[in-house]
Amino acid sequence: MSASPACRAWDHAPAAVPGVGRRIANTIPSMADTAAADEVLALCRDRGVEMLVEGGAGYPPLLGRISDPPGLLFARGSIKPCDALAIAIVGSRHATAYGRRIAWQLAGGLARAGYTIVSGLARGIDAAAHRGAIDACGRTLAVLGSGVLNIYPPEHADLALEVMAHGALLGEAPPLAFPQPGCFPQRNRIVSGLSLGVIVVEAAERSGALITARLAGEQGREVFAVPGPIDARLSRGCHQLIRDGARLVQGIDDVLDELGPLCEATPAADGRRVHAPAELRLDDIERRVLAAFDGEADGATRAAAIDDVVAASGLATSQVLATLGVLEMRRILRRLPGNRVERM
């Protein structure tokens, strides 16, 4: 039986899409091979690989907000709601000892503050970032350019197991896929898409880390860069980013102070719901004052009179007023007319 006009039209439709050439268009019909799909499904069941569908349960909500989220993510390990509080750390595969040390320190400090560290499991800066988070007993996510059952580079197989124990391996390629050069720039949008901001530690003038930084800017994420010696090749990319407006990073405070309110309240690793990353750094008194603004179980917040905050916190008026000033400077609260305050 001959194909219908609609089917014949579809045969030529992919080639009409901008950026899709004839060779790619010719491979698209083969992707509908249900036998191959059944094999992938069976493999995932047998090897413990979870499939996360865009918009479905377990799919990272922050990633779903970018313009081109992957429709399907393969995952080994666990993704938790607290992973929405994530920072990416990326940089050169040929990192210096200085770069590896700074990436490890930043990752450890941010992990201890309650952030999940995202990177790409590559040699150099990526590996140092994952290890920094793991050594700090924090969480980390690795986005692969290969399949999650085909670890690349192969010498990071043990690191991949550690990442799974502290987070997850993620990828959009089929689980056994080999790494292809074009897959790595493509996966960079996932690295930045999972994160509130991206820190670049050592990058040449043309590097994948700069691609990730550019994508982060396009996605509305914060971009940070670590400076280095002015005569070092691997510092040129970072200095270029700083010149173009990226935040210069000398320590984790430079990162924490820059991150603004979240799109929605997010559970932290300790179970608290936070509305801004700065809340992860509050002491006990600041948390007591902030708790006066919490609504019901749905996480809603409301404005409150200062007298009500004093009564709810059980603290002295002078303590509450001083604490409100600190929280306002950290962009967690804002003053309203009539001696009222609300969360930002």
Residue pairs with C-beta under 8 A, 6 or more apart in sequence:
3 11
11 29
12 25
14 20
14 24
14 25
14 28
15 21
15 22
15 25
17 25
40 174
40 175
43 49
43 149
43 175
43 176
44 50
44 51
44 74
44 175
47 149
47 175
48 76
49 74
49 75
49 76
49 148
49 149
49 175
50 58
50 74
50 75
50 76
51 72
51 73
51 74
51 75
52 58
52 59
52 60
52 72
52 73
52 74
52 75
52 79
53 59
53 71
53 72
54 64
54 69
54 70
54 71
54 72
55 64
58 75
58 79
59 73
60 73
60 79
60 83
60 84
60 193
60 194
61 84
61 264
62 84
62 86
62 193
62 194
62 195
62 196
62 263
63 69
63 70
63 73
63 190
63 193
63 194
65 193
65 263
66 189
66 193
66 219
67 218
67 219
68 189
69 193
70 172
70 190
72 172
73 170
73 171
73 172
73 190
74 147
74 148
74 170
74 171
74 172
74 173
74 174
74 175
75 148
75 168
75 169
75 170
76 148
76 149
76 164
76 168
76 169
77 163
77 164
77 165
77 167
77 168
77 169
78 167
78 168
79 141
79 167
79 168
79 170
80 139
80 269
81 266
81 267
82 114
82 116
82 139
82 266
82 267
82 268
82 269
83 116
83 139
83 141
83 167
83 194
84 262
84 266
85 114
85 115
85 116
85 196
85 266
85 268
85 274
85 277
85 280
86 115
86 116
86 117
86 118
86 141
86 194
86 195
86 196
87 110
87 115
87 116
87 117
87 118
87 195
87 196
87 197
87 198
87 199
87 255
88 117
88 118
88 119
88 191
88 192
88 194
88 195
88 197
88 198
88 199
88 212
88 216
89 103
89 106
89 107
89 117
89 118
89 119
89 125
89 126
89 129
89 198
89 199
89 201
90 119
90 120
90 125
90 126
90 129
90 188
90 191
90 198
90 199
90 200
90 201
90 203
90 208
90 209
90 212
90 213
91 99
91 103
91 124
91 125
91 126
91 200
91 201
91 202
91 203
91 209
92 99
92 124
92 125
92 202
92 203
92 204
92 207
92 209
92 234
93 122
93 123
93 124
93 125
93 126
94 123
94 124
94 234
95 103
95 123
95 124
95 125
95 128
95 201
95 202
95 234
96 202
96 232
96 234
98 202
98 228
99 124
99 125
99 128
99 201
99 202
99 226
99 228
99 234
100 124
100 125
100 127
100 128
101 128
102 201
102 226
103 125
103 128
103 129
103 132
103 201
104 128
104 129
104 131
104 132
104 135
105 132
106 129
106 132
106 199
106 201
106 226
106 249
106 251
106 252
106 255
107 117
107 128
107 129
107 130
107 131
107 132
107 133
107 136
107 138
107 140
108 132
108 133
108 135
108 136
108 138
109 136
109 251
109 252
110 117
110 133
110 138
110 252
110 255
111 117
111 132
111 133
111 136
111 137
111 138
111 139
111 140
112 136
112 138
113 252
113 256
113 280
113 281
114 268
114 269
114 270
114 280
115 138
115 277
115 280
116 133
116 138
116 139
116 140
116 141
116 167
117 129
117 130
117 132
117 133
117 138
117 139
117 140
117 141
118 140
118 141
118 142
118 143
118 191
118 194
118 195
119 125
119 126
119 129
119 130
119 140
119 141
119 142
119 143
119 191
120 126
120 142
120 143
120 144
120 145
120 184
120 187
120 188
120 191
121 127
121 130
121 142
121 143
121 144
121 151
121 152
121 156
121 159
121 160
121 163
121 169
122 153
123 153
123 156
124 202
125 201
125 202
125 209
126 142
127 156
127 159
129 140
129 201
130 140
130 142
130 159
130 162
130 163
131 159
131 162
133 139
133 140
133 166
133 167
134 140
134 162
134 163
134 166
137 166
138 166
139 166
139 167
139 269
140 163
140 166
140 167
141 163
141 167
141 168
141 169
141 170
141 194
142 160
142 163
142 167
142 168
142 169
142 170
143 170
143 171
143 187
143 190
143 191
143 194
144 151
144 152
144 169
144 170
144 171
144 173
144 179
144 187
145 152
145 171
145 173
145 179
145 180
145 183
145 184
145 186
145 187
146 152
146 171
146 173
146 177
146 178
146 179
146 183
147 171
147 173
147 174
147 175
147 176
147 177
147 178
148 169
148 170
148 171
148 175
149 175
149 176
150 175
150 176
150 177
150 178
150 179
151 157
151 160
151 169
152 178
152 179
160 169
163 169
170 190
170 194
171 177
171 187
172 186
172 187
172 190
173 183
177 183
184 208
185 208
185 211
188 208
188 211
188 212
188 215
189 215
189 219
191 198
191 212
192 198
192 212
192 213
192 215
192 216
192 219
192 221
193 215
193 219
195 216
195 221
196 221
196 222
196 259
196 262
196 277
197 216
197 221
197 222
197 223
197 224
197 255
197 258
197 259
198 212
198 213
198 216
198 221
198 222
198 223
198 224
199 224
199 225
199 226
199 249
199 255
200 209
200 210
200 212
200 213
200 223
200 224
200 225
200 226
200 237
200 238
200 241
200 246
201 226
201 238
202 209
202 226
202 228
202 234
202 235
202 237
202 238
203 209
203 210
203 213
203 234
203 236
203 237
203 238
203 241
204 233
204 234
204 236
204 237
205 236
205 237
205 240
206 237
207 237
209 237
210 237
210 240
210 241
213 223
213 225
213 241
213 246
216 222
216 223
217 223
222 247
222 258
222 259
223 241
223 245
223 246
223 247
224 246
224 247
224 248
224 249
224 254
224 255
224 258
225 237
225 238
225 239
225 241
225 242
225 246
225 247
225 248
225 249
226 238
226 248
226 249
227 235
227 238
227 239
227 242
227 248
227 249
227 250
228 234
228 235
228 238
228 239
229 235
230 239
242 248
247 254
247 255
247 258
248 254
249 255
256 277
256 278
256 280
256 281
257 278
257 330
259 276
259 277
259 278
260 276
260 331
261 275
261 276
261 331
261 344
262 274
262 275
262 276
262 277
264 299
265 273
265 274
265 275
265 299
265 301
266 273
266 274
267 273
267 274
268 274
268 279
268 280
272 279
273 294
273 299
274 280
275 301
275 332
275 343
275 344
276 330
276 331
276 332
276 344
278 330
278 331
278 332
279 290
279 332
282 290
285 315
285 319
285 323
286 323
286 326
286 327
288 313
288 314
288 315
289 309
289 313
289 315
289 320
289 323
289 324
289 327
290 327
290 332
290 333
290 343
291 312
291 313
292 304
292 308
292 309
292 312
292 313
293 301
293 302
293 303
293 304
293 309
293 333
293 341
293 342
293 343
294 301
295 301
295 302
301 342
301 343
302 342
303 336
303 340
303 341
303 342
304 312
304 340
304 341
304 342
305 338
305 339
305 340
306 320
306 321
306 324
306 339
306 340
306 341
307 339
309 320
309 324
309 341
310 316
310 317
310 320
313 320
315 323
324 333
324 341
327 333
328 334
328 335
328 341
331 344
332 343
332 344
333 341
333 342
333 343
333 344
334 341
334 342
334 344
335 341
336 342
